[in-house]
Amino acid sequence: MALDNIGVNRELRELENERKLHRIVLKSEQEKIANMLKGDMGKDMKEVISGKKKVKMPFFQMLKYKINYWLDKLFSVL
């Protein structure tokens, strides 16, 4: 019985350590994205959202999406 409690306590400590590690990694990724948004990437995103810059898809990629869209519509009806 005491052996089970020791094992459970060890697993709980490991779980808490993993949670702390995940929080640290998540925080660093959030800071990295925030720094990227302050630079050129953020400027591009703001221009696209405001409508100053237009983003165009290549013709064949657009054609692929349209074909897939119609095939999905066709087979969802059947």
Residue pairs with C-beta under 8 A, 6 or more apart in sequence:
36 42
37 45
44 53
47 53
48 54
48 55
57 65
